[in-house]
Amino acid sequence: MKAAGVWVLEPKALDKFIEREPERYSREDVKAMASALSSYVRSKANL
């Protein structure tokens, strides 16, 4: 059986993990994606 590619990260290690990751999106892109995701979640919560 092939692995699903899922991994678990200790919450306390998240900030250091993110610091070592290369930047893939600009801050503006992240803000736009966060806003869109937030709107989506709010729309689903109102169902």
Secondary structure as the mmCIF struct_conf table of DSSP 4:
data_model
#
loop_
_struct_conf.conf_type_id
_struct_conf.id
_struct_conf.beg_label_comp_id
_struct_conf.beg_label_asym_id
_struct_conf.beg_label_seq_id
_struct_conf.end_label_comp_id
_struct_conf.end_label_asym_id
_struct_conf.end_label_seq_id
HELX_RH_3T_P HELX_RH_3T_P1 PRO A 11 ALA A 13
HELX_RH_AL_P HELX_RH_AL_P1 LEU A 14 ARG A 20
BEND BEND1 GLU A 21 GLU A 21
HELX_LH_PP_P HELX_LH_PP_P1 PRO A 22 GLU A 23
BEND BEND2 TYR A 25 TYR A 25
HELX_RH_AL_P HELX_RH_AL_P2 ARG A 27 ALA A 45
TURN_TY1_P TURN_TY1_P1 ASN A 46 ASN A 46
#
